[in-house]
Amino acid sequence: MSSEPLDIEIFTAEKTAAFAAMNSAQLIGIALRERNNRGWGTARGIYLQLLRDEMTKRSISVETIRETGVVFLDEV
């Protein structure tokens, strides 16, 4: 068995680090942009879950993001 990380593990680590380095406005911008993307696949599913995880860590409610503003989890 190889000790080399799988491509999906590398992708996950890179995206997790990238999202952690972004500010909240950048994450919200990505979430708004992704609402209109109807494509799907394994990598996209992982990408969106990692985005959601980072936003949840910051108490940003994914369900209530609107183009006109943001509602934080502690406000709902």
Secondary structure, DSSP 4 states (H G I P E B T S, - for coil): ---SPPHHHHHHHHHHHHHHHS-HHHHHHHHHHHTT-----HHHHHHHHHHHHHHHHTTB-GGG-BTTB--BGGG-
